[in-house]
């Protein structure tokens, strides 16, 4: 689900251990700037970007404080870092205009303009007719090419046949299903796994269930007939974001509440790792069983289930994998749908991994500002294609009420060819 960084993470992420200095520094910078102490604000913001160099808005804060402190060269350098990450000019327009005219400023304006240019290489895979789906999750059956999409609002899972026919795979609310946040198909067992949660009014479910807000469960369905095989529910109140299969287990992210694991044979659901200071969303595993986690602030981390640790993957200077929602692995690369990086337009990225999968060596933007984009969320690798939800309409509600049909649109699934 969309992660609203940086502001949201600063409010909800636990402030402990190594993350405390970065988050506290950002807060101190904000306060100092409000109180007219720009030099102090600049020092604090610099400590924040040292902790979170992949956050464009944090670099923008450095630039704003630098202008106020009279350090124009530092402001220009910080704006260049924000532009390299992919930021649009709008959040930084006042800071940019405060700098004296120069060839460097003109070049920077050009970089911001390039970030705003639409980039599209996809085509329509399918159209889901119900306008109030608020579709979040997706996977594709490798056997017959059918896609399965989960609805946050209507509490159901749809099946989309290769010819385009759409039907309910799991009817609304069946088996106690709440909003569906993640779907993965186990092609060997012929099962569809879905994690579901009552997230209250963000966005709302139909019908609402006030008594179960904050409760979650993972559902295990037979793919061929849709029957429920088993349901796993944590005792704690939390929501799972996404899931992946690795090493005979199912791993799930849960925002700030850690990584969880299900043993499909023993039928156990346990916390595999606590994640203080992290806000985890997407998760993916490669053919070797290596697991990758998408964190709102630090980008992508490599997860070691045995050691119960997660290590951030280094990225090239100017690249950012922060704010990724859906995360996938394809032929030695990570593919991510980035919708939570403040000041940067939603986009689809491909990050080439080093041979040991312990670092990112190059990042390519595959899609950006597509005309159908309205909070693109999750997708699936189908052979050499990425199929993904282009317009989840995840923000299409006000005060806990979904907008009327005339303000909504059909849901589009797009596909991108991932071959070189």
Phi, psi and omega in degrees: 000148183310132177253120184270079178272156001268333188301316181296314182298324179294334181273324190249339183289139178299138181256087183216165174052224188292338183282343188299316184295319181294312181292316179295323178298318179297316179298317179296324177296316178301313182295316181296321180293319178298326184268010174077032178240071188297323180296318177294320178297318181298316179298319180293315180296326178295324176292326179294315181287338173295326177279326185230070184289351181266006182261110183297320183293332176291321175295324176297323177294320175301315182296318181297315179293324180296319176299313180297329180272000179080014180260079188292323179297320178293324178296317180297316179298319180293320178294326176296323177294318178297317180294321179298324178292332179123014185293152170275162184284332190308311181294345187241010186299316182295320179294317180297316182291339179283348179275146180294149179299137180194162175302324180295320179293321178296320178296321179295319177300323177294323178294318177299319179296321178296323178296336180273350183287127177299142178226120184222134175223016185258172171223163182288127176269316180196161177235127179262122192288330184289123187283339184254028180296313193051068184281133184242321192239159186198145166208164183235132178285117182293342182287311185236001177080005178290142177257148178235127184235139180258146181251130175284319185279315187268000172059047182210172177236129181259151171247129180243111181286157181307330178281353178107351180294136183242133178214167177278120172278316171235119184295158182308123175073002181298140181062022179080017183299132173260205175301138182261118184255336182211142179224135171218139178261131172264101186290338180283309179281348185058057180229151173244122178257136180221132173260138190227148182207147170268100184266015177077236185250028185226068357273172182284156174263163176230112355281162178286155176226082183304329185289341184247013180303131180092355179270150183221161175202155174248127184253141181238107184251148170288125186291329186280335180226358175080002182289149179282126177269315181196157179229130180244127183231130176284153176287326181283155174277117179196170175236137173272141179269301184213174185214159179207154179261132177199135175059034179078006180237165173251121180254141184229141172265153181216050177062241180271000187261017172098182173256135182243159182222142174243131171266109184296339180270316180277346179061044178249145175239116184223159175281120182275335179196134169280150187227064178299132178084356180253155174228089191273142180232270183289159178211143180210155178226145178263182184294339178272003179084010177283136187247137181237141183239140177259117179254144184299322188255323187264353183092219183262137178242150173267123184261130176250101183299325182291316181275347182059046180228160176224128185242126179300139175278126174299144178235159177299153178304132179088354179266157177214129172246017176287156175070024179277137177266276178282134182229136186216164178241133178213113173048057175078016180223153169267140175241126184229145174256108188260108181235002186241021180261107187302131179083359179243132181294149176305141182203164176252128184242152168237124182243112180286132181266150171295160183307325180274002180057034180246007178197157174260130184255343178198147179233131181237135175273119180268327184208140182203133177054042175297142182300340179268354183295129170210084188056070171299141187239270189243169181201206182200149172273124178237094185068242177253030179232150167256123173253129184213160178282115184278322185226080179294336185057039186296339180257014187274057176204156180225127179053041177078014180236126178295142180297156178294159187305325183292343177264355183255172182225161171296153181272128180255132170257125179253157176230139180240130176285123183262003178290148182301000000 
